[in-house]
Amino acid sequence: MGILDIVPAGVVTGKNVYKVFEYARANNFAIPAINCTSTSTVNAALEAARDIKSPLIIQFSQGGSAFFAGKGLDNKNQEASIIGAVAGAEYVRTVAKAYGVPVIVHSDHCAKKLLPWFDGMLDADEQYFKAHGEPLFSSHMLDLSEETKEENIETCLKYLKRMAAINCFLEMEIGITGGEEDGVDNSGVDNASLYTQPEDIWDIFRSFSEVTNLFSIAAGFGNVHGVYAPGNVKLHPELLGKHQAYVKEQLKTEDDKPVFFVFHGGSGSTKAEIAEAVSNGVVKMNVDTDTQWAYWDGLREYYEAKKEYLQTQVGNPDGEAKPNKKFYDPRVFIREAEKTMSKRVKEACEDLGNVNVL
């Protein structure tokens, strides 16, 4: 039995999101969440998932959403980010089913200062729910890890109740992810803040479960955004196993992995670290830095190979009057970027054991 035996192709929501994560956890694999900033990057990611028969998560950050709408738009009150995120979700809904894979549409880190963006997306979810019986997005991520644990849980619970009413899944973060991403700089935080305690996980799991089971937890185990030289980041994925054991003990359950965990700051991680995290209940891993590089790398390689055909509109090594249009057509060079990004998405899926699972 594969995932398509339990959920349909295309964008999945509500109980079907839970079923996808439950299937991944039971079969010891995780799903990469690919940050996308354009229809081109969405297409590259979906193409990879189709080719290797894998479910996929497409996610939009606050900055990526604003870019999707257009950098020429004013982002006062997060208006451009709201428009871009909604447009991105609608685009994924339009094309995902054609790729033949289950897709989770997700919004990435939302800090306290970005809550107007979150509210705007939830407004769109509620409007879509009224018309279609499901939210526009599959899930959203609240990152209030910089706040106190009490405020983090209280605010997340407020939103969780609103989201549960429309069957929308919530990802929350406890324990700070280091490094810098999308304008949020945690590169100077105390290392102790990068590691979540098992009691924190239980407090979240217990209180959230009273509302719904549609939630996951991004727990800190030394995670850092960005990419660094080997040895500079000290990940401890074994801590996730201890968290699972603690929650299991509190629940008095036979389930060894009752929590859906999320792996942030996954770029540059070793395959062994990824495998251990997955074995301890990680069902989603964020991938952004590495796919950004892959997209650029395809463009760079194309330019280097065709440089002499890309200096003028007319005139190249084949002749002074020879046109160069077929070389500088965006459909040509952007396609090369898509190919290398798609290849990197496939690698992420392979690292997570997410291949041929449909």
URFEN-V468569 format. One line per field, one symbol per residue. phi: phi as a letter, one per 30 degrees, with the letter a starting at -180 (. if undefined). psi: psi as a letter, one per 30 degrees, with the letter a starting at -180 (. if undefined). burial: I if it has 9 or more other ideal C-beta (glycine too) atoms within 8 Angstrom, else O. A space follows every 10 residues. Layout:
# URFEN-V468569
phi: ???
psi: ???
burial: ???
This chain:
# URFEN-V468569
phi: .cdddbbddj dcbhdddedd ddddddchbb cdccdbbadd dddddddddd dchbdbccbb dddddddedk ddddcdhidd ddeddddddd deedcedddi bdbccbcdeb dedceedddd ddededdddd dbiaddcdab ccccdddded dedddddddd dddddchcdc cbbbjdddib ahicccdcdd edddbdcddd ddededdddd cacdabbccd bjdbdjbbde jdccdbdddd dddddddedd dhcdddbdcd cbcciddidd dddddddddc jdcbbdbbed dddddddddd dddddcedcb cbdbjaedld cddcedccde dddddddddd dedddddddd ecicbhcd
psi: klefffllla kklbfeeeee eeeeefghll kkjjkkglee eeeeeeeeee egikllkklk leeeeeeefk ffkkgkggee eeeeeeeeee eeeefeeffg lkkkkkkakj lefgfeeeee eeeeeeeeee efgllelell kkihffllee eeeeeeeeee eeeefghkkk klkkkkkaak khfjjgfglk efffkkkeee eeeeeeeeff elgillkjkk hgkklaklkk ffkjkiffee eeeeeeeeee fhlfjfifkj lkjlhfkfll eeeeeeeefg gkfkkkjeee feeeeeeeee eeeeegefgg flekjaffkf gklgefegkf feeeeeeeee eeeeeeeeee eggikhg.
burial: OOIIOOIOII IIIIOIIIII IOIIIOOOII IIIIIIOOOI IIIIIIIIII OIIIIIIIII IIIIIIIIIO OOIOOOOIII IIIIIIIIII IIIOIIIOIO IIIIIIIIII IOOIOIIIOI IIOIIIIIIO OOOIIIIIII IIIIIOOOOO IIIOIIIOII IIIIOIIIII IIIIIIIIIO IIOIOIOOIO OOIIIIOIOI IIIIIIIIOO IIOIIIIIII IIIIIIOOOO OOIOIOIOII IIIIIIIIOO OOOOOOOIII IIIIIIIIIO OOIIIIIIOI IIIIIIIIII IIIIIIIIIO IIIOOIOOII OOOOIIOOOO OIOIOOIIOO OIIIOIIIII IIIIIIOIII IIIIIOII
